[in-house]
Amino acid sequence: MVLDKDTAKKTAELLLQINAIKLNPKNPFTWASGWKSPIYCDNRIVLSFPPIRNYIREHMAKQLEELYGKPDVIAGVATGAIGIGMLVAEVLNLPFVYVRPEPKKHGRGNQIEGFLDGGQSVVVVEDLISTGKSSLNAVQALKDEGAVVKGMIAIFSYGFDVASKNFENNNVTLYTLSNYEHLLQQAVDTNYINEKELKTLQDWREDPGNWK
């Protein structure tokens, strides 16, 4: 869900401006999953642009506190959300940890890096939501360590139905600064795409696994 439409529009504008999100219906990208896609998103690029980085961190911190109150700890999901998660924690003057996809195979075998005490409340920060599988894996790792996960906030979501179902089934609340609908509207408003390309992008979102 998006909390603020103006923020969603501005976030989409900024992500397109720095090519953190690229739309190319004519020459689709290939995701790691093998899906063909007219969109590619790499929000880590945000970290290289201080004014945009600051906009994202300030609005994410503000929305996080408005939605969930002030937790004990901010957790970023490795690797994409480590940077932005730490920036949000800095704004809120809160401790920060990050969650690996799986425990390390050496040393102490940590999956959660940083200090986390059982019973502490946590809000999880993500950069991008696709199916939600890796994000929810991080939530489960935090819960396994005794954390009380209040919810999650991310920069952007594709808005797949499967993601909504995954979050609902796991009883985890998700909000994002922007999403696919606001991105497409911004792209049309700024002539980044035309109406035919808009239709292609809308069709892909309906059935991304079988889109050609």
Disulfide bonds with the S-S distance in Angstrom:
none
